[in-house]
Amino acid sequence: MARIAYVDHSYHKKTESTGFLPDMLRRRGHTVDFFWDGAWQGGAATPFSQVAGYDVVIMFQCRCSATKLYFSKLHPNVIYIPMLDAFEIAAGPQFNITPLLAPFQGCKILSFSSAVHSIATAFGIRSLHVRYYQEPVACVSPTDGLRGFSWIRDERYVSWPMVRALLGETAFAGLHVHIAPDPGSPAPSLPSKEEMRQYNITTSTWFENKQDLLDVLEQSNIYFAPRREEGIGQSFLEAMARGRCVVAPDNGTMNEYILHGVNGLLYDPEHPAPLDFFRFAELGETARQSVAIGHERWLAAEDRLEKFILMPAAEAYRGGYQYTPLRGSHQYAPLRKRIKNLAFMLQTEWLWLPVWRRIKALRAFFISAKPYR
């Protein structure tokens, strides 16, 4: 049995949203030790020296501090689990995603999103794509009218005004607004007194006990997903598992689980417009059925997942393409080959990137100034 170091984002210590993977590994006889990363809130990252002695090192949505650029040079079996929302795909092409993945060249990536799997594969990194589903829950949804649940987590992405636009003039028997912003997010916009009356709104803040949150959720039949993008999406998956009609932005990972008008509702977050909630009961039940099928597939994939985690990186890459890091004898390669090397470009972008941007600007200027014929 393997000794596994599980380096995780410390916020998950409170939410317990990532425990499904360590639970599976422990159930199969492996030892899993947690290391909580606090770098996201100004704390310290876990030094790689603390986990180097384990058989497997898993980094979930965070990165150990290390003296070398590539973790593959430090350990034979490192697995990175990035979250799709870290790439900010929904925001458009606004930054270079290379720094997120370059340190894991030669390692393995576990992808809980097909989009992440595609990105990792394009970078030449061995990736396994598995889609996680929770176990379906047998609970009855309210049938006495529309009853919604909305969690305001980050005003910049899914706000109350956005949810209000989706409601339109539809009459709701009740709407619970859970006001629990993520750390670092701005103060949320709140419903007006008139809106509180119109939609029969009740509110809450952070629950100390998760069961209290689930009790409130069970009083609803429509769940408004709280984020514009998700890494996995445990909150909306939990709602689907309970037979709720999930309303979510048409972005990952929501649109990897939800087919609009079949097992939920998707909308354009840039142009939210009133939705038709008439078939909420049918959509919610189909959502529960899709989770039941997905959960069976997740359980069936456990053997393949365990094998991938325990497999040394060298074996995972055998017979396939592998990106060659800029290390060892490679550092003496001719300049034309080094320019093609991703790590070399990353390390020297302070030098060539301003020049490249200037060339692009001049090219755009001359193209726009060229007269039409």
Secondary structure, DSSP 8 states (H G I E B T S, - for coil): --EEEEEEETTHHHH-TTTHHHHHHHHTT-EEEEEEE-GGGT----BGGGTTTSSEEEEESS--B-SSS-GGGT-S-EEEE--GGGG-GGG-S-S--HHHHGGGTTSEEEESSHHHHHHHHHTT-EEEE--------------SS-EEEEEE-BTTTB-HHHHHHHHTT---SEEEEEE---TT--------HHHHHHTTEEEE---SSHHHHHHHHTT-SEEE-S-SS-SS-HHHHHHHHTT-EEEEESSTTHHHH--BTTTBEEE-TTS------TTHHHHHHHHHHHHHHHHHHHHHTHHHHHHHHHS-HHHHHTTS-----S-GGGGGS-HHHHHT-HHHHHHTHHHHHHHHHHHHHHHHHHHHHS---
